């Protein structure tokens, strides 16, 4: 049986709390409306309200908003920062490019702000299906350039890291590539959590099927069609797994074994190393998509490792 970081790919050895999360996810997702372009707005609004089938919503009293110019109008940045940050964490939220928001990440960003002493800045990029590619990557690129230009004045530091979850990890990596290729800029580090890096679908995504423990294969295909209805899906700006990955920053890839996007992280990690970059891979047995949002030992371990990584790259 293969191992990564000591974890066996063996469901028989799963912790009880991980099993409970899997069962709760199956129950919840079985009641969630199936995604279609027509249902996207309703699902998005229900997620933003929280409760019921969706996770509770907590808004930090510490958060403040910054408006910056973007290619499609104003882009909102949500900031949660300690008094004297050692660096900046530029964050892209997940949600299949069609839901989620910068204001739905406050608990996680409060933890990073406190434990890693980073100013967390989450980008409220434009969402699909109303705003397909390249709207979201364009907004994230604009946010990154604004942060880089204003880091010292706004936060007293010029160290910038980046990260995100799922589609947010995708946007974070696309932003890294744009910064390198268009602006000759390399950030300090990337925290990429169960990212969607191959929009043609990796084997784990193709074979995941209809198990309602996570986004199904058909859901993933629908998200992709809404995000990139035109263009070649293997274009590096759409599927960064196909990009030239040389001369990029250290990265931590985090994923669970029960995630349809498992192969995205496995493949990207190996390509990252083979391109000459520093990288770490953390795979958590039994972890479903978004497992870090549910209390469990593996969620705590993933949080601890991400904090340690962000601290390390922010001190270089």
Secondary structure, 3 states (H helix, E strand, C coil): CCEECCEECCHHHCCHHHHHHHHHHHHHHHHCCCCCCCCHHHHHHHHHHCECCECCCCCCCCCEEEEEEECCEEEEEEEECCCCCCEEEEEECCCCCCCCCHHHCHHHHHHHHHHCCEEEEEEECCCCCCCCCCHHHHHHHHHHHHHHHHHHHHHCCCCEEEEEECHHHHHHHHHHHHHHHHHCCCCCEEEEECCCCCCCCCHHHHHCCCCCCCCCHHHHHHHHHHHCCCCCCCCCCCCHHHCCCCCCCEEEEEEECCCCCHHHHHHHHHHHHHCCCCEEEEEECCCCCCHHHCCCHHHHHHHHHHHHHHHHHHCC
